Amino acid sequence: MAKEITDLKRLEDRIVDLSARIERGIGAKGAKIVPVQTFAPEPYTLLKPMSVLLEDSEDGYLASFFDANIGTSGETEQEAFENLKSLVLDLFDSLSREAPERLGPEPARQLAVLRSFIRAA
Amino acid sequence: MPRRGPLFTTADAERIADKLEAVIEQGRRPHALAIVYHGEQRIAHFGIRRGSRDHGYGHLPSALHLSPHHTRRLADCPMSYDEWISVMREKRLIAEEN
């Protein structure tokens, strides 16, 4: 019984530690949060900081913009990051071209989020 | 620790795009957008990345609002288009006409 209690306490400590690391934006080994500073040379203005989560994956790196549920990948961190910016702009343009009444709940939400971060110059 | 779970490839993404009758829209390199409509309503979309490597679709489950397991089922045929639509309705990701 004493051993089980000790094991549980260790697990609890580990959970607290991992939660703290996630809150600091560190997460699991290999994951980090990188801010988007610019979309240059594309003609778009960034209205407020955009955070991208970069993570190791089995075969490269994943880049995610969680607010708008957008993700992609690349062979390197830099490639994944640039691919994500490219995809964000593709979706911003594509959703903006769509008639509002044709957008389902999630695409409408994504467009609203993107418009709060991006403006076409 | 790298993320574990089923790996998804360009072939999986393309099979899913076919099954969901997605409209393909060319974007900036390297992506094409696969856009899924239900009737007149756009309900989901995901990027298909053209490149030399055939992995890196860890984002696909999230874009399809499915678990990795169910995304694998969608790619490999056990899950049908109608079953996926049912999941989307349950999650209220399809606006119903009044």
Backbone of each chain as ProteinMPNN parsed JSONL, in Angstrom:
{"seq_chain_A": "MAKEITDLKRLEDRIVDLSARIERGIGAKGAKIVPVQTFAPEPYTLLKPMSVLLEDSEDGYLASFFDANIGTSGETEQEAFENLKSLVLDLFDSLSREAPERLGPEPARQLAVLRSFIRAA", "coords_chain_A": {"N_chain_A": [[0.844, -1.209, 0.0], [1.945, 1.234, 0.806], [3.841, 1.566, -1.184], [2.21, 1.859, -3.439], [1.005, 4.26, -2.833], [3.206, 5.94, -2.878], [3.935, 5.706, -5.57], [1.69, 6.827, -6.764], [1.91, 9.408, -5.842], [4.237, 10.222, -7.119], [3.37, 10.134, -9.771], [1.429, 12.105, -9.689], [3.019, 14.353, -9.14], [4.438, 14.397, -11.512], [2.437, 14.947, -13.37], [1.687, 17.505, -12.554], [4.055, 18.836, -13.114], [4.245, 18.517, -15.922], [1.942, 19.859, -16.712], [2.578, 22.443, -15.949], [4.723, 22.924, -17.647], [3.47, 22.834, -20.128], [1.816, 25.047, -19.908], [3.738, 26.992, -19.905], [4.371, 26.918, -22.495], [6.111, 25.064, -23.424], [5.747, 22.258, -23.335], [5.909, 18.845, -24.478], [9.065, 17.229, -25.03], [10.861, 18.755, -27.645], [8.817, 20.302, -28.611], [7.721, 23.572, -29.365], [6.717, 27.002, -29.04], [6.324, 29.343, -31.525], [6.352, 32.67, -32.548], [4.486, 34.231, -35.187], [5.765, 36.798, -37.085], [5.548, 38.267, -39.358], [4.025, 38.383, -42.622], [5.345, 38.985, -44.841], [6.873, 38.35, -48.025], [4.245, 38.563, -48.802], [1.221, 40.395, -49.362], [-0.12, 41.128, -46.743], [-1.337, 42.129, -43.591], [-0.357, 41.605, -40.28], [-2.386, 41.596, -37.54], [-2.325, 41.092, -34.851], [-0.31, 39.294, -32.434], [0.516, 36.018, -33.555], [0.546, 32.743, -32.603], [2.422, 29.867, -33.21], [2.538, 26.409, -32.887], [5.224, 24.313, -32.878], [6.125, 21.024, -33.464], [7.921, 17.949, -32.984], [7.484, 15.304, -35.293], [6.845, 11.955, -36.456], [8.212, 11.951, -38.856], [9.478, 14.379, -39.495], [8.339, 17.673, -38.98], [5.567, 19.12, -37.286], [3.394, 21.875, -37.696], [1.223, 23.999, -36.059], [-1.631, 26.066, -35.831], [-3.574, 26.71, -33.45], [-5.797, 28.263, -32.708], [-7.271, 28.671, -35.02], [-7.545, 26.13, -35.905], [-5.687, 25.011, -37.799], [-3.275, 23.216, -39.54], [-0.113, 21.919, -40.604], [2.794, 20.471, -42.138], [6.37, 19.86, -42.311], [9.673, 19.133, -43.557], [11.692, 20.245, -42.124], [11.89, 22.383, -39.199], [11.741, 25.06, -39.98], [10.679, 24.834, -42.553], [8.174, 23.691, -41.988], [7.048, 25.782, -40.503], [6.968, 27.885, -42.416], [5.336, 26.667, -44.301], [2.977, 26.543, -42.864], [2.317, 29.263, -42.569], [1.841, 29.872, -45.241], [-0.359, 28.18, -45.741], [-2.221, 29.231, -43.969], [-2.703, 31.737, -45.157], [-3.706, 30.875, -47.622], [-6.095, 29.665, -46.793], [-7.364, 31.834, -45.596], [-7.804, 33.51, -47.827], [-9.363, 31.764, -49.423], [-11.616, 31.221, -47.799], [-12.56, 33.806, -47.504], [-13.427, 34.401, -50.035], [-15.655, 32.88, -50.289], [-19.204, 32.814, -50.264], [-20.86, 34.138, -47.424], [-23.11, 32.747, -46.456], [-22.659, 30.213, -47.283], [-20.828, 29.097, -45.644], [-20.168, 26.62, -43.307], [-20.525, 25.907, -39.736], [-17.871, 25.522, -38.581], [-15.953, 26.389, -40.636], [-16.881, 29.072, -40.775], [-16.295, 29.983, -38.232], [-13.515, 29.686, -38.271], [-12.836, 31.582, -40.239], [-13.644, 33.943, -38.988], [-11.831, 33.96, -36.87], [-9.405, 34.116, -38.292], [-9.703, 36.606, -39.533], [-9.462, 38.226, -37.359], [-6.81, 38.195, -36.949], [-5.51, 38.79, -39.34], [-5.195, 41.072, -42.058], [-5.9, 41.85, -45.369], [-3.608, 43.643, -47.288]], "CA_chain_A": [[0.0, 0.0, 0.0], [2.839, 2.404, 0.874], [4.464, 1.709, -2.505], [1.208, 2.405, -4.364], [0.824, 5.675, -2.496], [4.404, 6.63, -3.373], [3.829, 5.752, -7.038], [0.647, 7.799, -7.117], [2.442, 10.752, -5.563], [5.189, 10.519, -8.211], [2.564, 10.429, -10.963], [0.797, 13.404, -9.474], [4.076, 15.357, -9.326], [4.776, 14.43, -12.94], [1.33, 15.637, -14.044], [1.8, 18.925, -12.212], [5.202, 19.358, -13.853], [3.908, 18.595, -17.348], [0.958, 20.928, -16.883], [3.299, 23.718, -15.852], [5.528, 23.074, -18.865], [2.543, 23.165, -21.213], [1.397, 26.433, -19.715], [4.849, 27.854, -20.304], [4.522, 26.792, -23.943], [7.227, 24.174, -23.722], [5.142, 20.977, -23.678], [6.792, 17.685, -24.539], [10.369, 17.49, -25.633], [10.828, 19.011, -29.069], [7.729, 21.197, -28.991], [7.927, 24.956, -28.953], [5.807, 27.982, -29.615], [7.062, 30.334, -32.305], [5.409, 33.703, -33.012], [4.549, 34.763, -36.546], [6.055, 38.233, -36.992], [5.235, 38.922, -40.618], [3.695, 37.552, -43.778], [6.114, 39.484, -45.978], [6.531, 39.448, -48.931], [2.823, 38.566, -49.159], [0.628, 41.687, -48.98], [-1.075, 40.954, -45.665], [-0.889, 42.729, -42.333], [-0.648, 40.838, -39.072], [-3.043, 42.546, -36.634], [-1.916, 40.799, -33.468], [0.61, 38.145, -32.45], [-0.018, 34.706, -33.9], [1.459, 31.735, -32.061], [2.446, 28.585, -33.921], [3.166, 25.335, -32.137], [6.05, 23.431, -33.695], [6.377, 19.771, -32.747], [8.496, 16.822, -33.714], [6.602, 14.189, -35.636], [7.624, 10.764, -36.82], [8.983, 12.095, -40.081], [9.613, 15.795, -39.789], [7.799, 18.584, -37.969], [4.203, 19.609, -37.452], [3.161, 23.256, -37.298], [-0.201, 24.134, -35.79], [-2.213, 27.316, -35.339], [-4.727, 26.092, -32.81], [-6.974, 29.135, -32.661], [-8.069, 28.49, -36.233], [-7.521, 24.711, -36.267], [-4.963, 24.869, -39.066], [-2.001, 22.547, -39.314], [0.59, 21.328, -41.724], [4.053, 19.857, -41.728], [7.536, 20.112, -43.138], [10.812, 18.278, -43.236], [12.428, 20.961, -41.087], [11.042, 23.324, -38.444], [11.55, 26.259, -40.791], [9.759, 24.508, -43.646], [6.837, 23.532, -41.401], [6.594, 27.117, -40.128], [6.63, 28.621, -43.647], [4.169, 26.001, -44.898], [1.794, 26.939, -42.102], [1.959, 30.635, -42.956], [1.286, 29.766, -46.585], [-1.689, 27.573, -45.648], [-3.088, 30.217, -43.303], [-3.117, 32.735, -46.155], [-4.57, 30.186, -48.593], [-7.428, 29.494, -46.201], [-7.937, 33.179, -45.429], [-8.298, 33.92, -49.148], [-10.412, 30.847, -49.868], [-12.818, 31.447, -46.989], [-13.048, 35.169, -47.767], [-14.095, 34.389, -51.343], [-16.876, 32.08, -50.169], [-20.364, 33.565, -49.768], [-20.993, 33.827, -45.986], [-24.172, 31.763, -46.169], [-22.184, 28.875, -47.647], [-19.86, 28.605, -44.66], [-20.682, 25.879, -42.161], [-20.115, 26.48, -38.446], [-16.43, 25.571, -38.327], [-15.307, 27.347, -41.534], [-17.244, 30.441, -40.396], [-15.499, 30.295, -37.039], [-12.121, 29.841, -38.693], [-12.684, 32.857, -40.941], [-13.719, 34.999, -37.979], [-10.545, 33.97, -36.158], [-8.358, 34.61, -39.194], [-9.9, 38.053, -39.736], [-8.991, 38.946, -36.184], [-5.343, 38.185, -36.976], [-4.944, 39.135, -40.648], [-5.93, 41.94, -42.964], [-5.243, 41.98, -46.67], [-3.089, 45.011, -47.435]], "C_chain_A": [[0.878, 1.258, 0.0], [3.47, 2.659, -0.497], [3.485, 2.333, -3.488], [1.012, 3.895, -4.124], [2.006, 6.484, -3.015], [4.336, 6.782, -4.894], [2.814, 6.796, -7.474], [1.163, 9.223, -6.916], [3.421, 11.172, -6.676], [4.439, 10.893, -9.475], [1.928, 11.805, -10.841], [1.83, 14.522, -9.684], [4.409, 15.523, -10.8], [3.705, 15.191, -13.719], [1.411, 17.125, -13.785], [2.937, 19.559, -13.017], [4.879, 19.532, -15.333], [2.904, 19.707, -17.607], [1.646, 22.285, -16.864], [4.106, 23.966, -17.119], [4.641, 23.447, -20.044], [2.102, 24.609, -21.092], [2.498, 27.407, -20.097], [5.122, 27.749, -21.785], [5.668, 25.906, -24.331], [6.697, 22.809, -24.124], [6.151, 19.848, -23.671], [8.098, 18.074, -25.215], [10.206, 17.731, -27.125], [9.721, 19.934, -29.494], [8.056, 22.609, -28.529], [6.93, 25.858, -29.658], [6.632, 29.073, -30.27], [6.075, 31.392, -32.796], [5.596, 34.013, -34.494], [4.732, 36.27, -36.43], [5.588, 38.979, -38.24], [4.798, 37.896, -41.652], [4.448, 38.027, -45.021], [6.834, 38.328, -46.691], [5.059, 39.463, -49.365], [2.177, 39.852, -48.635], [-0.488, 41.54, -47.935], [-0.48, 41.566, -44.403], [-1.292, 41.824, -41.182], [-1.18, 41.808, -38.027], [-2.662, 42.319, -35.177], [-1.058, 39.547, -33.497], [-0.116, 36.83, -32.72], [0.986, 33.667, -33.437], [1.305, 30.419, -32.803], [3.159, 27.566, -33.041], [3.925, 24.451, -33.107], [6.378, 22.18, -32.873], [7.112, 18.786, -33.644], [7.379, 15.898, -34.133], [7.492, 13.041, -36.083], [8.601, 11.057, -37.951], [9.137, 13.552, -40.462], [9.039, 16.605, -38.638], [6.383, 18.974, -38.329], [4.141, 21.052, -36.98], [1.664, 23.448, -37.169], [-0.533, 25.539, -35.314], [-3.552, 26.932, -34.746], [-5.967, 26.967, -32.812], [-7.895, 28.907, -33.853], [-8.073, 27.049, -36.706], [-6.89, 24.492, -37.641], [-3.624, 24.219, -38.764], [-1.402, 22.033, -40.595], [1.938, 20.82, -41.235], [5.176, 20.278, -42.647], [8.674, 19.214, -42.715], [11.696, 18.91, -42.176], [11.46, 21.868, -40.338], [10.727, 24.548, -39.297], [10.538, 25.997, -41.908], [8.334, 24.376, -43.126], [6.238, 24.888, -41.064], [6.152, 27.91, -41.368], [5.413, 27.999, -44.334], [2.887, 26.395, -44.172], [1.368, 28.359, -42.471], [1.288, 30.643, -44.324], [-0.139, 29.216, -46.535], [-2.678, 28.517, -44.975], [-3.596, 31.246, -44.332], [-4.018, 32.113, -47.224], [-5.988, 30.066, -48.046], [-8.117, 30.841, -45.992], [-8.553, 33.653, -46.745], [-9.495, 33.081, -49.572], [-11.712, 31.085, -49.106], [-13.408, 32.825, -47.25], [-13.805, 35.235, -49.09], [-15.451, 33.706, -51.275], [-18.017, 32.997, -49.694], [-20.614, 33.167, -48.31], [-22.033, 32.743, -45.689], [-23.753, 30.34, -46.531], [-21.205, 28.291, -46.62], [-20.566, 27.868, -43.535], [-20.104, 26.45, -40.875], [-18.592, 26.58, -38.267], [-15.695, 26.479, -39.314], [-15.634, 28.8, -41.197], [-16.428, 30.88, -39.178], [-14.034, 30.54, -37.413], [-11.911, 31.187, -39.379], [-12.733, 34.013, -39.949], [-12.401, 35.105, -37.204], [-9.459, 34.572, -37.047], [-8.485, 36.113, -39.412], [-9.465, 38.856, -38.521], [-7.467, 39.013, -36.147], [-4.764, 38.823, -38.246], [-5.836, 40.143, -41.358], [-5.157, 41.974, -44.273], [-4.821, 43.43, -46.848], [-3.727, 45.716, -48.629]], "O_chain_A": [[0.596, 2.222, -0.711], [3.619, 3.805, -0.921], [3.848, 3.212, -4.27], [0.874, 4.684, -5.059], [1.829, 7.587, -3.533], [4.64, 7.845, -5.436], [3.041, 7.549, -8.421], [0.888, 10.119, -7.715], [3.427, 12.324, -7.112], [4.808, 11.839, -10.171], [1.903, 12.573, -11.803], [1.535, 15.523, -10.337], [4.633, 16.634, -11.28], [4.017, 15.979, -14.612], [1.224, 17.925, -14.701], [2.805, 20.668, -13.533], [5.197, 20.562, -15.928], [3.003, 20.418, -18.607], [1.331, 23.165, -17.665], [4.164, 25.093, -17.609], [5.016, 24.28, -20.868], [2.027, 25.319, -22.095], [2.225, 28.515, -20.558], [6.018, 28.423, -22.294], [6.157, 25.984, -25.459], [7.13, 22.247, -25.131], [7.138, 19.895, -22.937], [8.202, 19.107, -25.877], [9.489, 16.99, -27.799], [9.683, 20.328, -30.659], [8.597, 22.812, -27.442], [6.384, 25.529, -30.711], [7.523, 29.654, -29.65], [5.06, 31.047, -33.401], [6.721, 34.053, -34.993], [3.952, 36.944, -35.758], [5.273, 40.168, -38.185], [5.144, 36.717, -41.577], [4.215, 37.528, -46.122], [7.348, 37.424, -46.032], [4.668, 40.28, -50.198], [2.554, 40.341, -47.57], [-1.656, 41.8, -48.223], [0.731, 41.521, -44.186], [-2.422, 41.341, -41.119], [-0.484, 42.756, -37.664], [-2.677, 43.249, -34.37], [-1.073, 38.812, -34.484], [-1.197, 36.569, -32.193], [2.151, 33.705, -33.835], [0.195, 29.924, -32.996], [4.243, 27.827, -32.519], [3.346, 23.904, -34.046], [6.847, 22.271, -31.739], [6.959, 18.778, -34.866], [6.412, 15.726, -33.391], [8.718, 13.142, -36.088], [9.689, 10.483, -38.003], [8.947, 13.92, -41.622], [9.227, 16.267, -37.47], [6.037, 19.138, -39.499], [4.764, 21.412, -35.981], [0.913, 23.095, -38.078], [0.186, 26.124, -34.504], [-4.551, 26.839, -35.459], [-7.082, 26.455, -32.91], [-9.119, 28.942, -33.73], [-8.555, 26.765, -37.803], [-7.484, 23.872, -38.523], [-2.922, 24.627, -37.838], [-2.113, 21.747, -41.559], [2.177, 20.754, -40.029], [4.957, 20.97, -43.641], [8.642, 18.609, -41.643], [12.369, 18.211, -41.419], [10.339, 22.095, -40.792], [9.589, 25.015, -39.332], [9.662, 26.819, -42.176], [7.395, 24.882, -43.74], [5.055, 25.123, -41.309], [5.088, 28.53, -41.367], [4.567, 28.708, -44.879], [1.839, 26.562, -44.795], [0.18, 28.619, -42.663], [0.291, 31.334, -44.535], [-1.027, 29.731, -47.214], [-3.842, 28.589, -45.37], [-4.782, 31.574, -44.357], [-4.975, 32.741, -47.679], [-6.96, 30.333, -48.752], [-9.325, 30.961, -46.193], [-9.685, 34.137, -46.77], [-10.51, 33.611, -50.023], [-12.785, 31.142, -49.706], [-14.627, 32.993, -47.221], [-14.724, 36.04, -49.242], [-16.305, 33.942, -52.129], [-17.816, 33.85, -48.829], [-20.583, 31.98, -47.989], [-21.854, 31.927, -44.784], [-24.408, 29.376, -46.137], [-20.807, 27.13, -46.722], [-21.454, 28.418, -42.884], [-19.286, 27.37, -40.912], [-18.089, 27.62, -37.843], [-14.872, 27.284, -38.877], [-14.771, 29.67, -41.314], [-15.94, 32.008, -39.115], [-13.404, 31.48, -36.93], [-10.911, 31.86, -39.127], [-11.951, 34.958, -40.056], [-11.922, 36.203, -36.921], [-8.691, 35.429, -36.611], [-7.477, 36.818, -39.468], [-9.136, 40.036, -38.639], [-6.898, 39.803, -35.393], [-3.647, 39.34, -38.223], [-7.063, 40.08, -41.274], [-3.934, 42.107, -44.291], [-5.603, 44.343, -46.584], [-3.41, 46.873, -48.905]]}, "seq_chain_B": "MPRRGPLFTTADAERIADKLEAVIEQGRRPHALAIVYHGEQRIAHFGIRRGSRDHGYGHLPSALHLSPHHTRRLADCPMSYDEWISVMREKRLIAEEN", "coords_chain_B": {"N_chain_B": [[9.762, 13.766, -27.282], [8.613, 12.327, -30.161], [5.428, 12.806, -31.766], [3.16, 10.116, -31.578], [1.236, 7.53, -33.23], [-1.194, 6.75, -35.777], [0.282, 7.12, -38.968], [-0.264, 9.45, -41.485], [-0.53, 9.866, -44.969], [0.182, 11.535, -48.124], [-1.229, 10.052, -49.982], [-3.284, 8.985, -48.38], [-4.606, 11.36, -47.694], [-5.46, 12.172, -50.212], [-7.133, 10.042, -50.906], [-9.127, 10.336, -48.997], [-10.048, 12.861, -49.695], [-11.181, 12.223, -52.159], [-13.19, 10.422, -51.371], [-14.818, 12.058, -49.839], [-15.679, 13.698, -51.756], [-14.342, 16.069, -52.316], [-13.71, 19.412, -53.378], [-11.02, 20.531, -55.223], [-8.765, 23.071, -54.715], [-6.31, 25.114, -55.987], [-3.595, 26.35, -54.159], [-1.163, 28.593, -52.737], [2.152, 27.508, -53.426], [3.309, 25.084, -51.092], [0.778, 23.953, -51.164], [-2.378, 22.393, -52.018], [-5.84, 22.983, -51.646], [-8.247, 20.914, -50.226], [-11.589, 20.968, -50.35], [-14.491, 20.421, -48.597], [-17.843, 20.042, -49.224], [-21.198, 19.971, -48.075], [-24.002, 19.521, -49.601], [-24.817, 22.754, -50.317], [-23.155, 23.814, -48.496], [-20.088, 24.634, -47.055], [-18.129, 22.591, -45.184], [-15.758, 21.519, -44.239], [-12.171, 21.488, -44.636], [-8.908, 20.821, -45.908], [-5.345, 20.912, -46.208], [-3.414, 19.701, -48.931], [-0.318, 18.645, -49.354], [2.143, 19.124, -51.679], [5.01, 17.396, -52.378], [8.261, 15.924, -51.979], [8.377, 14.082, -49.956], [6.372, 11.632, -48.334], [4.874, 11.844, -45.984], [3.524, 13.296, -42.979], [0.939, 14.251, -42.307], [-0.249, 14.763, -39.866], [-2.039, 16.599, -38.985], [-4.419, 15.982, -40.145], [-6.564, 14.477, -38.85], [-7.597, 16.418, -37.067], [-8.487, 18.392, -38.83], [-10.559, 17.046, -40.014], [-12.206, 16.591, -37.944], [-12.117, 14.25, -36.501], [-10.992, 11.39, -34.587], [-7.579, 10.12, -34.599], [-7.747, 7.355, -35.044], [-10.313, 7.035, -36.224], [-9.932, 8.59, -38.455], [-8.107, 7.058, -39.835], [-9.792, 4.913, -40.412], [-11.532, 6.19, -42.128], [-9.832, 6.765, -44.23], [-9.154, 4.212, -45.036], [-11.4, 2.916, -45.916], [-13.353, 1.455, -44.128], [-14.919, 3.434, -42.82], [-17.622, 5.243, -44.041], [-18.636, 7.885, -46.353], [-21.199, 8.776, -45.584], [-21.239, 8.002, -42.9], [-19.234, 9.643, -41.851], [-20.454, 12.134, -42.288], [-22.539, 11.835, -40.476], [-21.123, 11.918, -38.066], [-20.205, 14.558, -38.198], [-22.654, 15.901, -38.063], [-23.493, 15.167, -35.509], [-21.623, 16.538, -34.031], [-22.453, 19.015, -34.508], [-21.458, 20.41, -36.662], [-22.479, 20.866, -39.06], [-24.623, 23.104, -40.397], [-28.003, 23.022, -39.912], [-30.823, 23.232, -42.042], [-33.593, 25.348, -41.39]], "CA_chain_B": [[9.161, 12.52, -27.791], [7.785, 12.633, -31.336], [4.042, 12.389, -31.68], [2.947, 8.755, -32.074], [-0.111, 7.288, -33.719], [-1.186, 6.372, -37.196], [0.853, 8.09, -39.878], [-1.088, 9.699, -42.663], [0.293, 10.236, -46.107], [-0.505, 12.247, -49.198], [-2.19, 9.104, -50.563], [-4.446, 8.954, -47.482], [-5.327, 12.641, -47.839], [-6.123, 12.172, -51.528], [-8.251, 9.076, -50.862], [-10.19, 10.958, -48.207], [-10.612, 13.936, -50.525], [-12.043, 11.555, -53.154], [-14.359, 9.837, -50.709], [-15.686, 13.143, -49.385], [-16.02, 14.47, -52.958], [-13.8, 17.404, -52.082], [-13.31, 20.275, -54.494], [-9.609, 20.855, -55.038], [-8.456, 24.463, -55.069], [-4.852, 25.301, -55.921], [-3.172, 27.458, -53.314], [0.255, 28.904, -52.901], [2.967, 26.318, -53.198], [3.159, 23.77, -51.696], [-0.513, 23.323, -50.843], [-3.677, 22.496, -52.662], [-6.876, 22.857, -50.619], [-9.364, 20.006, -50.49], [-12.717, 21.631, -49.691], [-15.619, 19.481, -48.524], [-19.169, 20.646, -49.13], [-22.374, 19.127, -47.877], [-24.959, 20.355, -50.326], [-24.221, 24.053, -50.641], [-22.459, 24.293, -47.302], [-18.692, 24.245, -46.867], [-18.094, 22.098, -43.814], [-14.405, 21.172, -43.813], [-11.145, 21.626, -45.667], [-7.566, 20.496, -45.432], [-4.309, 21.12, -47.202], [-2.684, 18.557, -49.464], [0.998, 19.233, -49.6], [2.91, 18.466, -52.748], [6.419, 17.39, -52.025], [8.927, 14.669, -52.271], [8.173, 13.135, -48.868], [4.971, 11.245, -48.336], [4.328, 11.785, -44.644], [3.342, 14.627, -42.423], [-0.444, 14.685, -42.253], [-0.717, 14.637, -38.491], [-3.128, 17.552, -38.782], [-5.612, 15.549, -40.882], [-7.7, 14.178, -37.969], [-8.167, 17.654, -36.546], [-9.207, 19.063, -39.918], [-11.76, 16.257, -40.31], [-12.967, 16.497, -36.688], [-12.13, 12.839, -36.146], [-9.802, 10.889, -33.9], [-6.665, 9.473, -35.553], [-8.265, 6.027, -35.374], [-11.414, 7.148, -37.181], [-9.379, 9.107, -39.709], [-7.559, 5.875, -40.519], [-10.938, 4.164, -40.943], [-12.054, 6.946, -43.273], [-8.876, 6.612, -45.332], [-9.03, 2.816, -45.454], [-12.714, 2.431, -46.367], [-14.412, 1.043, -43.201], [-15.876, 4.512, -42.563], [-18.157, 5.767, -45.296], [-18.956, 9.311, -46.408], [-22.402, 9.015, -44.775], [-20.876, 7.873, -41.484], [-18.52, 10.865, -41.493], [-21.464, 13.186, -42.202], [-23.239, 11.635, -39.193], [-20.241, 12.444, -37.014], [-20.22, 16.019, -38.302], [-23.96, 16.37, -37.552], [-23.488, 15.001, -34.048], [-20.782, 17.59, -33.475], [-23.074, 20.289, -34.899], [-20.568, 21.089, -37.601], [-23.26, 21.108, -40.264], [-25.763, 23.935, -40.045], [-29.211, 22.415, -40.459], [-31.804, 24.187, -42.545], [-34.803, 25.423, -40.544]], "C_chain_B": [[8.301, 12.881, -28.997], [6.37, 12.121, -31.117], [3.893, 11.002, -32.295], [1.52, 8.627, -32.568], [-0.034, 6.996, -35.19], [-0.583, 7.497, -38.036], [-0.087, 8.24, -41.053], [-0.212, 10.271, -43.752], [-0.514, 11.058, -47.102], [-1.558, 11.335, -49.826], [-3.456, 9.007, -49.7], [-5.287, 10.215, -47.67], [-6.088, 12.669, -49.166], [-7.294, 11.205, -51.565], [-9.43, 9.67, -50.097], [-10.855, 12.075, -49.01], [-11.569, 13.362, -51.565], [-13.333, 11.082, -52.515], [-15.349, 10.931, -50.299], [-16.066, 14.078, -50.529], [-15.56, 15.914, -52.817], [-13.505, 18.115, -53.398], [-11.867, 20.695, -54.234], [-9.339, 22.263, -55.569], [-6.945, 24.637, -54.948], [-4.544, 26.513, -55.061], [-1.749, 27.845, -53.659], [1.012, 27.592, -52.802], [3.257, 26.222, -51.718], [1.77, 23.147, -51.561], [-1.534, 23.423, -51.959], [-4.679, 22.337, -51.518], [-7.922, 21.864, -51.086], [-10.529, 20.528, -49.67], [-13.922, 20.709, -49.756], [-16.91, 20.259, -48.329], [-20.2, 19.567, -48.799], [-23.542, 19.923, -48.433], [-24.252, 21.647, -50.72], [-23.297, 24.564, -49.536], [-21.025, 23.735, -47.237], [-18.514, 23.825, -45.418], [-16.696, 21.73, -43.327], [-13.439, 21.428, -44.955], [-9.821, 21.215, -45.049], [-6.587, 20.69, -46.57], [-3.725, 19.787, -47.654], [-1.364, 19.117, -49.966], [1.731, 18.438, -50.663], [4.371, 18.52, -52.36], [7.0, 16.026, -52.247], [8.689, 13.631, -51.18], [6.686, 12.846, -48.737], [4.417, 11.055, -46.934], [4.001, 13.193, -44.182], [1.935, 15.136, -42.457], [-1.021, 14.466, -40.867], [-1.872, 15.551, -38.173], [-4.448, 17.064, -39.354], [-6.788, 15.214, -39.951], [-8.386, 15.44, -37.462], [-8.989, 18.376, -37.618], [-10.521, 18.358, -40.245], [-12.643, 16.064, -39.087], [-13.155, 15.05, -36.267], [-10.906, 12.509, -35.301], [-8.85, 10.309, -34.949], [-7.164, 8.1, -35.991], [-9.367, 6.106, -36.43], [-10.953, 7.751, -38.5], [-8.767, 7.965, -40.514], [-8.693, 5.059, -41.131], [-11.52, 4.874, -42.162], [-11.136, 6.762, -44.48], [-8.906, 5.201, -45.901], [-10.355, 2.148, -45.782], [-13.711, 1.935, -45.326], [-15.403, 2.168, -42.869], [-16.313, 5.102, -43.891], [-18.361, 7.284, -45.2], [-20.145, 9.612, -45.515], [-22.099, 8.924, -43.287], [-20.123, 9.115, -41.009], [-19.492, 12.031, -41.36], [-22.24, 13.065, -40.893], [-22.414, 12.176, -38.036], [-20.272, 13.964, -37.016], [-21.538, 16.589, -37.771], [-23.983, 16.28, -36.029], [-22.688, 16.108, -33.374], [-21.295, 18.977, -33.843], [-22.151, 21.118, -35.794], [-21.194, 21.217, -38.979], [-24.466, 21.902, -39.816], [-26.985, 23.343, -40.706], [-30.127, 23.508, -40.945], [-33.023, 24.159, -41.648], [-36.067, 25.147, -41.341]], "O_chain_B": [[7.357, 13.661, -28.869], [6.139, 11.15, -30.396], [4.416, 10.728, -33.375], [0.695, 9.514, -32.349], [1.044, 6.99, -35.784], [-0.896, 8.671, -37.84], [-0.638, 7.259, -41.551], [0.712, 11.046, -43.502], [-1.72, 11.252, -46.947], [-2.651, 11.788, -50.164], [-4.567, 8.955, -50.228], [-6.51, 10.151, -47.79], [-7.225, 13.136, -49.228], [-8.325, 11.493, -52.173], [-10.583, 9.525, -50.502], [-12.078, 12.212, -49.002], [-12.63, 13.929, -51.826], [-14.424, 11.306, -53.039], [-16.562, 10.751, -50.399], [-16.692, 15.116, -50.313], [-16.284, 16.852, -53.151], [-13.106, 17.5, -54.387], [-11.539, 21.161, -53.142], [-9.646, 22.587, -56.717], [-6.37, 24.334, -53.903], [-5.156, 27.571, -55.214], [-1.21, 27.485, -54.705], [0.546, 26.658, -52.15], [3.448, 27.273, -51.107], [1.597, 21.954, -51.811], [-1.562, 24.381, -52.731], [-4.405, 21.642, -50.54], [-8.425, 21.958, -52.206], [-10.475, 20.535, -48.44], [-14.325, 20.271, -50.833], [-17.046, 21.037, -47.385], [-20.071, 18.411, -49.201], [-24.01, 20.879, -47.814], [-23.212, 21.622, -51.377], [-22.725, 25.647, -49.656], [-20.8, 22.53, -47.351], [-18.73, 24.631, -44.513], [-16.472, 21.638, -42.12], [-13.849, 21.567, -46.108], [-9.64, 21.257, -43.833], [-6.954, 20.638, -47.743], [-3.565, 18.863, -46.856], [-1.316, 19.946, -50.875], [1.91, 17.226, -50.543], [4.9, 19.587, -52.047], [6.309, 15.092, -52.653], [8.786, 12.431, -51.437], [5.848, 13.709, -48.997], [3.57, 10.187, -46.719], [4.185, 14.161, -44.92], [1.724, 16.338, -42.62], [-2.164, 14.03, -40.726], [-2.607, 15.323, -37.213], [-5.493, 17.657, -39.085], [-7.913, 15.629, -40.232], [-9.614, 15.518, -37.434], [-10.063, 18.906, -37.332], [-11.477, 18.989, -40.696], [-13.704, 15.445, -39.174], [-14.203, 14.668, -35.747], [-9.918, 13.243, -35.296], [-9.27, 10.035, -36.073], [-7.027, 7.722, -37.155], [-9.365, 5.352, -37.402], [-11.523, 7.454, -39.55], [-8.9, 7.92, -41.737], [-8.565, 4.566, -42.252], [-11.95, 4.226, -43.116], [-11.603, 6.621, -45.611], [-8.708, 5.006, -47.1], [-10.413, 0.925, -45.911], [-14.904, 1.989, -45.628], [-16.587, 1.905, -42.661], [-15.492, 5.419, -44.751], [-18.27, 7.877, -44.125], [-20.122, 10.588, -44.765], [-22.648, 9.691, -42.496], [-20.346, 9.587, -39.895], [-19.378, 12.83, -40.431], [-22.563, 14.075, -40.269], [-22.947, 12.818, -37.132], [-20.356, 14.589, -35.958], [-21.547, 17.628, -37.111], [-24.435, 17.2, -35.348], [-23.032, 16.56, -32.282], [-20.662, 19.986, -33.535], [-22.079, 22.343, -35.691], [-20.54, 21.619, -39.94], [-25.241, 21.455, -38.971], [-27.014, 23.175, -41.926], [-30.208, 24.58, -40.346], [-33.447, 23.096, -41.193], [-37.165, 25.17, -40.785]]}, "name": "protein", "num_of_chains": 2, "seq": "MAKEITDLKRLEDRIVDLSARIERGIGAKGAKIVPVQTFAPEPYTLLKPMSVLLEDSEDGYLASFFDANIGTSGETEQEAFENLKSLVLDLFDSLSREAPERLGPEPARQLAVLRSFIRAAMPRRGPLFTTADAERIADKLEAVIEQGRRPHALAIVYHGEQRIAHFGIRRGSRDHGYGHLPSALHLSPHHTRRLADCPMSYDEWISVMREKRLIAEEN"}
